[in-house]
Amino acid sequence: MQIRRRRFRPSVPFLILLLLQLSCYLRVSASSSPTSETLNLDKPEYFNPKLPVSPLAASNRFEGSSNLIHLRYHMGPVLSSPINIYLIWYGLWTPPQKLLIKDFLLSISASHRAAPSPSVSDWWSTVTLYTDQTNSNISRSVAIAREYDDLRYSIGKNLTRLGIQQVINNAVKSAPFQVDHKNGIYLVLSSSDVTVQDFCRAACGFHYFTFPSIVGHTLPYAWVGNSEKQCPGMCAYPFAVPSYMGGGGPGAMSPPNGDVALDGMISVIAHELAELSSNPLINAWYAGEDPTAPQEIGDLCEGYYGSGAGGGYMGQVMKDRAGKTYNLHGRGGRKFLVQWVWSPVLQACAGPNALN
């Protein structure tokens, strides 16, 4: 039996009503946005800015390619015991400046109160993947053991690299500082009115070990300078634009804690601590054949802050509602922008804010 289907033929008034409803729906959809439909008002914006290459990093543009990098272990020690930082403030520092840097250092340890992911502690977990010849990993425990204020500029305001060791010697001989052979590292931070050999020309920070002839002991140490008055465009990158840009090109990023020099300094501190922990006596983890000029786990990722970094791009980082740029969370609600480090597992630059 054949069934005949009746075809529906809408009336003209019905079609007019349908068109009006469709038009109204389209206007509402166009005016709505995903932001207005969510209660998460603090959800960060992701972006991948391209900034000028820092002159100090021009020789380290490996673009994260494991085919070009041969990082090897040279049988030396790593900092596998709980790490005690002996912090030396050389020159004049304000309490807010000290607090900002100490908040970062205290955010490294896995024992501190958990910060939201991606956190500074998550970032340090990549550093802890490195081991020594006994298969002991770099420690996840990082603490500030002592602080020393060298308010009188005991070695003057113009320091050589050997002068940094003399600063450490003065601190070690002053109570309550001590010589900590097993767990100690010594972090010298020079204020903005102090010039240091190679500062702003070849380095924003460096690490090495002290000579017994100067300090009486072999102790791992690092130095980082405050570039506020000398070279923020180089050492506070990417929160300051290099002077050679002449006002052109991309603009600087907004620092997460509102201090261009200090926020830039924190990334340098992170860089040096990662390398100091994995190569404290310059005979552990590095690429290249020359131990006097090693390419270490921070050097290999210079300028990398997130997924998609390379070719002048810093990678996918976050921007909060105030426009401040960051990629890590720290203690007490702090935010930081810290470069990635080389992962021995992935054989690539890595960080906890990776999007893939």
C-alpha positions as CSV (number, residue, x, y, z in Angstrom):
1,M,0.0,0.0,0.0
2,Q,1.4,3.4,-1.0
3,I,1.3,6.1,1.7
4,R,1.1,9.7,0.6
5,R,3.0,12.2,2.8
6,R,1.5,15.6,3.2
7,R,4.1,18.4,2.8
8,F,4.1,21.1,5.5
9,R,3.7,24.6,4.0
10,P,4.2,27.3,6.6
11,S,2.1,30.4,6.4
12,V,3.6,33.9,5.8
13,P,2.9,35.1,9.4
14,F,4.7,32.0,10.7
15,L,7.7,32.7,8.6
16,I,7.9,36.3,9.7
17,L,7.7,35.2,13.4
18,L,10.5,32.7,12.8
19,L,12.8,35.2,11.2
20,L,12.3,37.7,14.1
21,Q,13.2,35.0,16.6
22,L,16.3,34.0,14.7
23,S,17.4,37.7,14.4
24,C,17.0,38.2,18.1
25,Y,19.0,35.0,18.9
26,L,21.8,36.1,16.6
27,R,22.0,39.6,18.3
28,V,22.2,38.0,21.8
29,S,24.9,35.5,20.7
30,A,27.0,38.2,19.1
31,S,27.0,40.4,22.2
32,S,27.9,37.5,24.6
33,S,31.4,36.5,25.3
34,P,33.0,33.4,27.1
35,T,34.3,35.7,29.8
36,S,30.8,37.0,30.7
37,E,29.5,33.4,31.0
38,T,32.0,32.2,33.6
39,L,32.4,33.0,37.3
40,N,36.2,32.5,37.1
41,L,37.2,36.2,36.7
42,D,40.8,35.5,37.5
43,K,41.4,33.1,34.7
44,P,44.6,34.3,33.0
45,E,45.0,35.3,29.4
46,Y,47.7,33.4,27.5
47,F,49.9,35.1,25.0
48,N,53.2,34.4,23.2
49,P,55.0,37.7,22.7
50,K,58.1,38.2,20.5
51,L,60.7,40.3,22.1
52,P,64.2,41.5,21.0
53,V,67.0,39.0,21.6
54,S,69.1,39.9,24.7
55,P,72.7,40.7,23.7
56,L,73.9,38.5,26.6
57,A,72.0,35.5,25.2
58,A,72.9,35.8,21.5
59,S,75.3,32.9,21.7
60,N,72.9,30.6,23.4
61,R,70.1,30.3,20.8
62,F,69.7,26.6,20.6
63,E,65.9,26.8,20.1
64,G,65.4,23.8,22.4
65,S,66.6,21.3,19.8
66,S,68.0,18.1,21.3
67,N,69.8,17.4,18.0
68,L,72.1,20.3,18.6
69,I,72.8,19.8,22.3
70,H,75.0,17.2,23.9
71,L,74.5,17.6,27.6
72,R,76.8,15.2,29.4
73,Y,77.6,14.2,33.0
74,H,81.2,14.6,33.9
75,M,81.1,12.6,37.2
76,G,81.2,15.5,39.6
77,P,78.8,16.0,42.5
78,V,75.4,17.7,42.5
79,L,73.6,19.2,45.4
80,S,71.8,16.1,46.6
81,S,71.7,17.0,50.3
82,P,69.1,19.5,51.6
83,I,70.2,22.9,50.3
84,N,70.9,25.7,52.8
85,I,71.2,29.1,51.2
86,Y,73.5,31.6,53.0
87,L,72.2,34.9,51.7
88,I,74.5,37.9,51.5
89,W,73.0,41.3,50.9
90,Y,75.8,43.4,49.6
91,G,75.0,47.1,49.8
92,L,71.7,48.8,50.6
93,W,68.4,46.8,50.2
94,T,64.9,47.8,51.2
95,P,62.7,45.5,53.2
96,P,60.2,45.0,50.3
97,Q,63.1,44.1,48.0
98,K,64.4,41.5,50.4
99,L,61.0,40.1,51.0
100,L,60.3,39.6,47.3
101,I,63.5,37.7,46.7
102,K,63.1,35.6,49.9
103,D,59.5,34.7,48.9
104,F,60.9,33.3,45.6
105,L,63.6,31.4,47.3
106,L,61.2,29.9,49.9
107,S,58.8,29.0,47.1
108,I,61.3,26.5,45.6
109,S,61.2,23.9,48.4
110,A,58.7,21.1,48.2
111,S,58.1,21.6,51.9
112,H,56.6,25.0,51.7
113,R,52.8,25.5,51.7
114,A,51.6,24.5,48.3
115,A,51.0,27.2,45.7
116,P,48.7,26.8,42.8
117,S,50.0,25.0,39.7
118,P,52.1,25.9,37.8
119,S,54.3,26.7,40.8
120,V,57.9,27.6,41.5
121,S,58.2,24.2,43.3
122,D,56.9,22.5,40.2
123,W,59.6,24.3,38.1
124,W,62.3,23.1,40.5
125,S,61.1,19.5,40.0
126,T,62.8,19.6,36.6
127,V,66.1,20.5,38.2
128,T,65.8,17.6,40.7
129,L,65.8,15.1,37.8
130,Y,69.6,15.5,37.7
131,T,71.6,12.9,39.6
132,D,75.2,12.2,40.5
133,Q,77.2,9.0,40.0
134,T,75.5,7.4,43.1
135,N,72.1,8.1,41.4
136,S,71.2,10.6,44.0
137,N,68.9,13.4,42.8
138,I,69.3,17.1,43.4
139,S,67.4,17.9,46.6
140,R,63.9,19.2,46.7
141,S,64.5,20.8,50.0
142,V,65.7,24.4,49.8
143,A,65.9,26.7,52.8
144,I,67.4,30.1,53.8
145,A,69.8,29.2,56.5
146,R,71.3,32.6,57.4
147,E,71.4,36.2,56.1
148,Y,74.2,38.7,56.3
149,D,74.0,42.4,55.6
150,D,77.2,44.0,54.2
151,L,75.9,47.5,54.6
152,R,79.3,49.2,54.6
153,Y,80.3,47.8,51.2
154,S,83.3,46.1,52.8
155,I,85.1,45.6,49.5
156,G,83.9,48.8,47.9
157,K,81.4,49.6,45.2
158,N,83.4,48.2,42.3
159,L,83.9,44.4,42.6
160,T,85.9,42.0,40.6
161,R,85.0,38.3,40.4
162,L,87.6,37.5,43.0
163,G,86.2,40.4,45.1
164,I,82.9,38.5,45.3
165,Q,84.8,35.7,47.0
166,Q,86.3,38.2,49.5
167,V,82.7,39.4,50.3
168,I,81.9,35.7,51.1
169,N,85.0,35.5,53.2
170,N,84.0,38.5,55.2
171,A,80.5,37.1,55.7
172,V,81.8,33.6,56.8
173,K,84.0,35.2,59.4
174,S,81.1,37.2,60.8
175,A,78.6,35.6,63.2
176,P,76.2,34.0,62.8
177,F,77.4,32.9,59.4
178,Q,79.3,29.6,59.2
179,V,81.1,27.3,56.8
180,D,78.6,24.6,55.6
181,H,80.6,22.1,53.6
182,K,77.8,19.6,53.2
183,N,74.6,21.6,52.5
184,G,75.6,25.2,52.0
185,I,75.6,27.4,49.0
186,Y,76.4,31.1,49.2
187,L,74.3,33.6,47.3
188,V,75.7,37.2,47.0
189,L,73.2,39.8,45.8
190,S,74.7,43.3,45.0
191,S,72.6,46.4,45.2
192,S,71.9,48.7,42.3
193,D,74.8,51.1,43.1
194,V,77.5,48.4,42.9
195,T,79.4,47.6,39.7
196,V,80.8,44.1,39.2
197,Q,83.3,42.8,36.7
198,D,81.5,41.8,33.4
199,F,78.1,42.9,34.8
200,C,75.9,44.3,32.0
201,R,78.6,43.4,29.4
202,A,78.9,39.7,29.6
203,A,76.8,38.5,32.6
204,C,73.8,39.3,34.7
205,G,74.9,36.7,37.2
206,F,77.3,33.8,37.5
207,H,78.2,30.9,39.8
208,Y,81.4,29.2,40.7
209,F,83.2,27.9,43.8
210,T,85.4,29.7,46.3
211,F,89.2,29.3,46.4
212,P,90.8,28.1,49.7
213,S,93.4,30.8,49.3
214,I,90.7,33.5,49.7
215,V,88.0,32.0,51.8
216,G,89.8,29.1,53.3
217,H,87.3,26.6,51.9
218,T,85.9,25.3,48.6
219,L,82.2,26.5,48.7
220,P,79.7,26.7,45.9
221,Y,78.4,30.2,45.4
222,A,76.5,32.5,43.0
223,W,76.3,36.2,42.4
224,V,73.4,38.2,40.9
225,G,73.3,42.0,40.5
226,N,70.5,44.5,40.7
227,S,70.4,46.1,37.2
228,E,68.0,49.0,38.0
229,K,70.5,51.8,37.5
230,Q,72.9,50.1,35.1
231,C,71.4,47.9,32.4
232,P,67.7,47.0,33.0
233,G,67.3,46.5,29.2
234,M,69.7,43.6,29.4
235,C,69.4,42.1,32.9
236,A,65.8,42.9,33.6
237,Y,64.6,41.4,30.3
238,P,61.8,41.0,29.3
239,F,60.5,43.7,31.7
240,A,62.7,46.4,30.1
241,V,63.5,46.9,26.4
242,P,67.2,47.1,25.4
243,S,68.3,50.7,24.6
244,Y,69.4,49.7,21.0
245,M,65.7,49.3,20.2
246,G,65.4,53.1,20.3
247,G,61.8,53.0,21.3
248,G,60.8,50.8,18.4
249,G,59.8,47.2,18.3
250,P,57.7,45.3,20.9
251,G,57.1,46.8,24.2
252,A,58.4,45.5,27.6
253,M,56.3,43.1,29.6
254,S,54.7,44.2,32.9
255,P,56.5,42.7,35.9
256,P,54.4,40.5,38.1
257,N,55.4,42.2,41.4
258,G,55.7,45.7,40.0
259,D,59.5,46.0,40.2
260,V,61.2,45.8,36.8
261,A,64.7,45.3,38.2
262,L,63.8,42.8,41.0
263,D,61.4,40.8,38.9
264,G,64.1,40.5,36.2
265,M,66.7,39.7,38.9
266,I,64.6,36.7,40.2
267,S,64.7,35.0,36.8
268,V,68.5,35.3,36.9
269,I,68.6,34.0,40.4
270,A,66.6,31.0,39.3
271,H,68.9,30.4,36.4
272,E,72.0,30.5,38.5
273,L,70.6,28.3,41.3
274,A,69.5,25.6,38.8
275,E,73.0,25.6,37.3
276,L,74.8,25.8,40.7
277,S,72.8,22.8,41.9
278,S,73.5,20.7,38.8
279,N,77.2,21.8,38.4
280,P,78.5,23.1,41.7
281,L,82.2,22.4,41.1
282,I,82.1,22.8,37.3
283,N,82.6,19.1,36.8
284,A,79.0,17.7,36.7
285,W,76.3,18.5,34.1
286,Y,77.1,20.7,31.2
287,A,77.4,20.7,27.4
288,G,80.5,21.5,25.4
289,E,84.1,20.5,25.9
290,D,85.4,23.5,27.8
291,P,84.6,23.5,31.5
292,T,85.7,27.1,31.8
293,A,82.9,28.1,29.4
294,P,80.2,25.4,29.9
295,Q,76.7,25.5,28.5
296,E,74.6,24.5,31.5
297,I,71.0,23.6,32.0
298,G,69.9,27.3,32.2
299,D,72.0,28.5,29.4
300,L,70.4,25.9,27.0
301,C,67.0,27.5,27.6
302,E,67.8,31.2,27.6
303,G,64.7,33.1,26.6
304,Y,62.3,30.2,27.0
305,Y,59.4,30.8,29.3
306,G,56.6,28.7,27.9
307,S,55.3,26.4,25.1
308,G,56.0,27.7,21.6
309,A,59.3,29.5,22.6
310,G,62.0,29.9,20.0
311,G,62.8,32.2,17.1
312,G,62.6,35.3,19.4
313,Y,59.3,34.2,20.9
314,M,59.3,33.7,24.7
315,G,56.5,31.1,24.7
316,Q,53.0,30.9,26.1
317,V,52.9,32.8,29.3
318,M,50.1,34.2,31.4
319,K,48.8,37.7,31.9
320,D,46.5,38.6,34.8
321,R,43.7,41.1,34.9
322,A,46.2,43.9,35.8
323,G,48.2,43.0,32.7
324,K,51.2,41.6,34.7
325,T,53.1,38.8,33.0
326,Y,54.0,35.6,34.8
327,N,54.4,31.8,34.4
328,L,54.7,30.5,38.0
329,H,52.9,30.9,41.3
330,G,54.8,31.2,44.6
331,R,54.1,31.4,48.3
332,G,51.7,34.0,49.7
333,G,50.0,34.6,46.3
334,R,53.2,35.8,44.6
335,K,53.7,35.4,40.9
336,F,57.0,35.1,39.0
337,L,58.3,34.9,35.5
338,V,61.1,32.4,35.4
339,Q,62.9,30.9,32.4
340,W,62.7,27.2,31.7
341,V,65.6,24.7,32.2
342,W,66.8,21.7,30.2
343,S,65.2,18.4,31.1
344,P,67.4,15.3,31.0
345,V,64.3,13.2,30.6
346,L,62.6,15.1,27.7
347,Q,65.9,16.2,26.2
348,A,64.3,19.6,25.7
349,C,63.6,22.8,27.6
350,A,60.8,22.2,30.1
351,G,58.6,24.0,32.6
352,P,55.4,23.3,34.5
353,N,53.4,25.9,32.6
354,A,53.8,23.8,29.3
355,L,50.5,23.6,27.4
356,N,51.1,20.3,25.8
